Amino acid sequence: MGVEGLTLIGARGAPMVEPFAARHLIAGAWQGSADGATFERLSPAHGVLVTRAAKGGAAETEAAIAAARAAFDDGRWSERSGKERATLLLRVADLIDRERERIARIETLEAGKPIAQARAEIEGAADLWRYAAALARTVAGDSHNSLGPDMLGLVLKEPIGVVSIICPWNFPFLIASQKLPFALAAGCAAVVKPSEMTPSTTVILGELLVEAGLPAGVVNIVLGYGQPVGAIMTTDPRVDMVTFTGSTAVGKGIVAAAAPTLKKVSLELGGKNPQVLFPDADLDAAVDAIVFGVYFNAGECCNSGSRIIVHEDIAEAVTERVVALSRKVTFGDPLDEATKVGAIVSPEHRAKIDAYVRGAVAAGAILRLGGAPLEVPGLGGQFYQPTVVAGVTPDMAIAREEVFGPVLSVLTFRTMEEAIALTNAAAYGLSAGVWSANVHTCLEFARRARAGTVWTNSWMDGFAEMPFGGMKESGQGRELGRYGLEEFLEVKTVQMRIGRTRAPWVAPSAAG
């Protein structure tokens, strides 16, 4: 099917861009790579040069890890009070607010996302820094005063140490802010690697950390590729923990690489997230949430609502309404305030999306909308059409695997048992949603769905206070909320004897 009537926003002319010069931050100093190597990032929507970045290698990565190790071990940050840590994190949040427009613009150019969405993400990131600041003053353990009159037990919470933070290209600033402020609130030191496709906003964050007065070496930033930068960050014995957001395949590789040193690994990986619609659902609200869930960030989102599981009685009506509303979503120039969906991050990824759609059609699925690259006037074809695929069966790859694009799969069910079976059939378990006017239906689904987050009569609401993470192949560990802080804390038991009450193991008479 074509996309006649689709709402497009063409280019308003090539943007004026002064290429951003991105460098590494190591031990408090900004520097290029020792061998002078660099790499470039072009805007996926506009084709202009956005960033020229230093390309890190083994030397830069090892220097950054050494700086973080020294900063943690000498206590310049880990031994500061919660109040001091909180004060600095709040200062960073204020600086993020000050630089919101600058950060949003460069993220729009590098990632291809709409400018209005980018601004909202930067605003949300500042809120995360403020929330983490509040948590910095609440780190507390336990005491046990019931072990007997001569014993006192303490459980201490201490920072885990040096953390490698590896971030993806789809939400570079926001996801860095889901990890780094919580690590700093706990007292950790860090080495951060942004994606090679979106390095600049992490570098800007480093500038703000320096301006806020973070001690040198506590946060280090290395730019470059998974090989060798990411590989060293996951294997170096001086690193105590790795936190990674990205694909499940890479996450599995990180677990294997970290195993020889038994580092802690926290992973937020892929998803094949369903919205399940029962016949009594509010269809107006549900259809709008479906369209939002699949097209937000061009579907390049781990939480994308990439499949709907609809009761047979309403499946055709829902599909027709989703198709109609999809045509009204504005695709086009990310720098236009009215744009809802921007460019696909790379030609290679666009081809991958298209291959999934073609494979589904070849397997017998039916295209109800879209199904091909999208030409936007003045911007070319670095976009993909809003796509709705019906007649999808559970055995198809498009029903089981993460497409990571603006592509919706439609499956149907008859009973609650079938809906739960379809929901849990995927290897992923990041999020799920249920739509019903019956609270008992919603609660039953929420309890039985194998997903880290379940939304009822809504989709993709998020709060700093609520933990986020997945089950099964969607990852391990949690971000945000108090649980997000706990990921970066180690538990230590202290057992204190009061008085000289320990009975000798060797009897005194035998000692002579």
RATA-V236147 format. One record per residue. RES is the residue in one letter. PHI is phi in whole degrees, -180 to 180 (none if undefined). Layout:
res->(RES:RES)
phi->(PHI:PHI)
This chain:
res->(M:G:V:E:G:L:T:L:I:G:A:R:G:A:P:M:V:E:P:F:A:A:R:H:L:I:A:G:A:W:Q:G:S:A:D:G:A:T:F:E:R:L:S:P:A:H:G:V:L:V:T:R:A:A:K:G:G:A:A:E:T:E:A:A:I:A:A:A:R:A:A:F:D:D:G:R:W:S:E:R:S:G:K:E:R:A:T:L:L:L:R:V:A:D:L:I:D:R:E:R:E:R:I:A:R:I:E:T:L:E:A:G:K:P:I:A:Q:A:R:A:E:I:E:G:A:A:D:L:W:R:Y:A:A:A:L:A:R:T:V:A:G:D:S:H:N:S:L:G:P:D:M:L:G:L:V:L:K:E:P:I:G:V:V:S:I:I:C:P:W:N:F:P:F:L:I:A:S:Q:K:L:P:F:A:L:A:A:G:C:A:A:V:V:K:P:S:E:M:T:P:S:T:T:V:I:L:G:E:L:L:V:E:A:G:L:P:A:G:V:V:N:I:V:L:G:Y:G:Q:P:V:G:A:I:M:T:T:D:P:R:V:D:M:V:T:F:T:G:S:T:A:V:G:K:G:I:V:A:A:A:A:P:T:L:K:K:V:S:L:E:L:G:G:K:N:P:Q:V:L:F:P:D:A:D:L:D:A:A:V:D:A:I:V:F:G:V:Y:F:N:A:G:E:C:C:N:S:G:S:R:I:I:V:H:E:D:I:A:E:A:V:T:E:R:V:V:A:L:S:R:K:V:T:F:G:D:P:L:D:E:A:T:K:V:G:A:I:V:S:P:E:H:R:A:K:I:D:A:Y:V:R:G:A:V:A:A:G:A:I:L:R:L:G:G:A:P:L:E:V:P:G:L:G:G:Q:F:Y:Q:P:T:V:V:A:G:V:T:P:D:M:A:I:A:R:E:E:V:F:G:P:V:L:S:V:L:T:F:R:T:M:E:E:A:I:A:L:T:N:A:A:A:Y:G:L:S:A:G:V:W:S:A:N:V:H:T:C:L:E:F:A:R:R:A:R:A:G:T:V:W:T:N:S:W:M:D:G:F:A:E:M:P:F:G:G:M:K:E:S:G:Q:G:R:E:L:G:R:Y:G:L:E:E:F:L:E:V:K:T:V:Q:M:R:I:G:R:T:R:A:P:W:V:A:P:S:A:A:G)
phi->(none:-85:-126:-57:85:-64:-85:-116:-121:-78:-70:-101:109:-64:-70:-78:-131:-94:-53:-80:-94:-99:-126:-76:-113:-133:55:86:-119:-86:-152:-85:-80:-59:-92:76:-69:-138:-140:-122:-127:-96:-66:-66:-89:-111:76:-91:-71:-104:-139:-120:-119:-64:-102:-73:-130:-62:-63:-68:-66:-67:-66:-66:-65:-62:-66:-65:-62:-65:-66:-72:-67:-87:78:-62:-122:-64:-97:-74:-71:-58:-63:-65:-62:-61:-60:-70:-63:-66:-64:-63:-58:-64:-68:-61:-59:-61:-101:-56:-66:-64:-64:-63:-64:-70:-68:-61:-68:-76:-98:85:-87:-64:-62:-65:-66:-60:-59:-63:-67:-67:-61:-64:-64:-60:-62:-65:-65:-69:-66:-62:-60:-63:-68:-58:-94:-117:-62:-153:-107:-138:-129:-125:-104:-119:-92:123:-67:-110:-133:-134:-109:-125:-118:-100:-111:-126:-61:-70:131:-90:-117:-89:-115:-118:-113:-92:-90:-81:-137:-60:-78:-65:-71:-59:-82:-83:-116:-61:-64:-71:-63:-69:-60:-75:104:-80:-107:-146:-120:-114:-122:-80:-63:-65:-86:-141:-84:-71:-69:-69:-65:-61:-59:-60:-60:-69:-63:-64:-62:-73:99:-64:-57:-57:89:-70:-124:-123:-124:-121:-97:147:-107:-58:-111:-101:-62:-62:-62:-67:-63:-96:-115:-61:-67:-78:-93:-94:-154:-122:-122:-136:-122:167:-75:-63:-61:-68:-59:-63:-64:-66:-58:-65:-68:-81:-59:-60:-104:51:-70:-72:-129:-115:-131:-120:-115:-77:-152:-131:-88:-96:-113:-104:-114:-93:-59:-91:-68:-76:-68:-60:-68:-65:-64:-62:-67:-64:-64:-60:-64:-92:-102:-57:57:58:75:-87:-151:-63:-93:-54:-81:-81:-144:-116:-117:-115:-59:-54:-65:-121:-60:-68:-62:-64:-61:-60:-71:-64:-61:-62:-71:-59:-65:-89:-74:-82:-103:151:-58:-63:-83:-83:-60:-86:-70:-101:-131:-104:-86:-78:-64:-156:-60:-65:-71:-59:-65:-65:-58:-62:-64:-63:-66:-62:-64:-66:-64:-64:-85:114:-72:-118:-76:-99:-162:69:101:-162:-57:-117:-92:-108:-52:83:-124:82:-110:-83:-136:-133:-64:-60:-130:-123:-118:-102:65:-81:-112:-60:-82:-73:-59:-67:-90:-116:-108:-81:-79:62:-157:-80:-128:-109:-101:-113:-120:-127:-146:-117:-124:-57:-60:-65:-63:-66:-61:-66:-59:-90:-71:-69:-70:-88:-157:-85:-149:-158:-138:-136:-123:-165:-80:-95:-63:-67:-62:-63:-67:-62:-62:-59:-73:-95:-72:-90:-147:-70:-133:-126:-103:-115:55:-167:-155:62:-68:-148:-141:-59:-77:-101:-67:-135:170:-124:-106:52:-85:-89:129:-148:89:-137:-116:69:63:-63:-64:-65:-71:-59:-57:-100:-115:-105:-98:-126:-97:-121:-116:-113:-93:-102:82:-90:-112:-77:-72:-65:-77:-101:-60:-54:-65:-83:-68:-78)
